[in-house]
Amino acid sequence: MIELINAKQNIFGDNIAFVENWDFSRANLNEENRIRAITQVASICYQNPKALGSESLYNRLMAESMGLPSSSFEFVPVILDYENPKHQEILKLEYSNSKKFGEQIDDRYLLTNYRALVYDYENLKDEFSFDIRTIFNSENECKIIKDYFKVFLFKVDFPTRSQMVRHRVSWQELSRRYVSAKRVPFEFYVSEKLQENEKVQELIKQSEDLYFELLEAGVKPQEARRVIPQMGYTQIWAAFMPKQLDNYFKLRLDTHAQWEIRQTALAMQELLR
């Protein structure tokens, strides 16, 4: 259904950073799979394994942003077939979010995502003879999706994350607004050059001590997190369409790319082989 394919551990040499390759190709096979995929993403973001498969969380995420769904819905890939009469109702439109956020696979298919489909339904429902949110993909269509839609889970430091999200792909990150370090402790990436300076460890300890001091004083985690240095680790999901993945590799496999983000691209490339 939704499964971890393989993983590359220790990509920064500190036994913390990693890249995982996940298979979300069957996420739009049925409603149960949609819920599983979306809550799989959310369970990492909220660090709550109990959220996996939660229908109540799914419903809350459906209406998260002004009545439109969370970006976690972008992790449900949808294939639209130009030969399918129902799909044609979306594909014939001059403008749609499904097209805007999709990518042409060949002359027959458009690869898009469920969030875009929901956007189209909410904004253009008068254009359709049925509820387009009920479009599911067949097993054969899911096999096509598997070849083109790639999902990764990363554990990287904040500066590497900041470089990664410059790419226009689908992202979902561990939320330190809601996830306190009391529940999930901070981890820190200390690069080889920084290890040479003894004050770095002092900074880490001071920032953590201040963070917990602020929490004890009633400051919410969303404010207290501001004192954590850029060395902090985060977890972040990414879903790539083919052109997006090609662009990531083009820029981040280059020898001029910063070492850490280049390691993510090298690991991704290895996992896809």
N, C-alpha and C positions, 0 to 999 in steps of 0.2 A: 504494500500500500504506500506508505511513506517510510523510507528506510535509509539508513546510513550505508553508503556503498563502501567507502574506504576513507582512510585518514592519513595525514602526514603530520607526525608529531615533532616537537622540538625544533621548529623551523628557525628559531633565533638562537639556538644553542643553550637555552636556559631551562629546558624541560617544562616550559609553561606554554609558549606560543604554539598554535597548531592551525591546520586547515583541514576541514572535513568536506567530503563530497557527498551530497544527498540526492536521492531520487524522488522528485515530486511529480513525475510524469503522469501518474494515475490519480492526481488530486481532483480532477474534474470528471472522474468516472461516475460518481454519484454523490449525494449530499453527505453521506457519512464520511467519505474521503475528503471532501471539502473541509468539514469540521476538523478532521484529524490533521490536515495540512496546516490550517490556519492556527489551530491551538498548539501545534508542534512549534511553530515560529514564536508564538506568544509565550509558551512555557519557558523558553530561553530568555526572552525579553524581561519576563517577570520572575524568572528563576523559581518557577513553581511547577514541579513535575505533575502535581495533581490537576493542573490546568489542561493536560493533554486529553483531548476528546470531550472537553466540557462544552455542552450545548449552551449553557448560560453565558459562558465567556464568549463563545462564538456570536451569540445574539448581541452582546454588549459591544463587541468589536464591529459588528455590522453597522451600528449607529454611532460610531465613535466621533466622527468629524462632521459636525453640522448635519447629521442625518445620513452622511455617506460613510462607507466602510473604512476601516483601518488599512494602512498600507500593507499589513500582513495578508490581505486578500490578493495582493499582486503575486503571491507565491503559489496561486492556483492557476496554472497555465491552461489556456483554452484554445483549441484549434477550430477555426471557422472554415467551412468547405464551400467553395464557390458553386458546387454542384448540388448543395443541400438547400431546398426551398426555404426552410426556416432561417438558415444562416444568411441566405441572400437578402433577407429583410434588413440585416445590419450592414452587409457588405455593399449594398446598392446605394447607401447614404453617401452624399458627397463629403460630409464631415461626421466623424464619430470618435469617441475616445478609444473604442476598440481598435480603430485604424491608427489613431495618433500614437497610441502606446503599444502597437503591434508591429510585427515584422513579416513581410511576405516570405514564405518558405519556397514556393515555386508558383507556377501559374494557377494552382488549384487551392492552396491553403494560405490563410493568414493566422499567424501565431500571436495571440494576445493574452490578456489575463482577466480573471474574474472581477477584479475591482473595476476595470474599464467597462466591463459588461454591465455591472450594477450602475455605474455612472450613466451609461447610455439609457438604461431603463428608466432611471429617475428623471432624466432631462428630456428624453425623446419618446416617452412611452406611447404617445399618440401615433407614432410612426409604425408601431408594431401591432400585429394581429394577435399576439400572445405574449406572455411574460418571458422575455429573453433570459431571465435569470434561471429558467428551467432547462437551458441548453446544457446537456452533458455530452461527454465524448465517449466514443466506442473504444473497445480494447485496441482495435487496429489504429485508431487515431492517437491513442495514448502511446503506442509504440513509435509513432512519428514524433510526438512531443519529446520522447526520451532522447532522441538523437539531437535535438536542437535546444532544449531548455535545460540549463545547468544551474544547480543550486549549491552554494558553499556556505559553511559556517566557519568563521574565523575567530581566533583569539589573538588579538594584537594590541599594541600600545596605542594611546590616544593620538600621537602625531601620525602614525601609520594609518589609523582609521580616518583621520582628517584628509589625508591624501587619497585614500580609497573612495570616499564618498563624493569626490569631485567627478567621478564617473557617473553618468546618468543611467544607473541601473536601479533595481528594486532593493531597498535596504530596510533592515529592522535590527535595532540594537538593544542590548541589555540596558534596561532603564534604571539608572542610579537615582532617578527622581523617586522611584518607588521602592527600589531594592537597597535597603540599608546595609552598610558593611557589618552591622551586628549580625545579620543573617548570612550574607555572602561577603567574606573578608576581601579587602583589596589585595591585589598582587601587582608587582612592579617590575618593569623591564629596565634593567641597568645595563646599558651597552658597554662594550669593552673599554671604550675611552673613558666613560663615566666611572667605571670601576676603579680607576686609578686615583680618584679623588675621594678621600675619606668623608668629606662633608656631605656627600650625596646620601649616604645612609642616615646621617643626622637629619637631613631634610625630610627623608621618608618618615622617620620616627616622629619628628616634630609635627608633620602634617597629619599623620594618623592620630596622634595624641590630641591635637586641636580638633580634628573632626569629631572624635568621640566626646570631647569636652563640650562641643557645641550641641551635640545630640542630647547630652545630659541636661543642658541648659534649656531644652525645649525647642531648639532650632530644627526645622524639618530637614530630612536628608537632601531634598532638592536644593537647599541653600548651603548646607554643610559641605556638600561635595565640591564646592568652589575652591576649597583649600587644598584639595588633592592635586599633586603635581602631574605634569604631562606624562610622567613615567608610568602612570597607572594603566592597567590592562582593562580591556573591555571585550565583550563577545558581540559579533555582528553577523547577521545573515545577509547574503547577496544572491539575487536571482538574475541570470544573464540570458538575454537573447543572443543569437549568433553574432551579429555585428558588434554588439556591446562587448562580448567576450573577446572577439578579434581585436578590438580597440584596446582593451585592457592589456592583452598580451603584447601588442605592438608597442605600447608606451612603457609598460612595467617590466618587460623582459630586457629592455634596452640597458646597456651597461652604464648609462648615465643616470638611471633611476636610483633613488636612495636604496641602500642595501636591504633594509627591512622589507620595503614593499616589493622589491624584486624577489625576495624569498617567498612571498605569498604567490606571486605569479609562477615561479618555478615549481612550487608545490602543487598548485592547481594543474599545471601542465602535466606533471608526473601522474597525478591522480586520474586525469582523463585518459591517459595511455592505458 
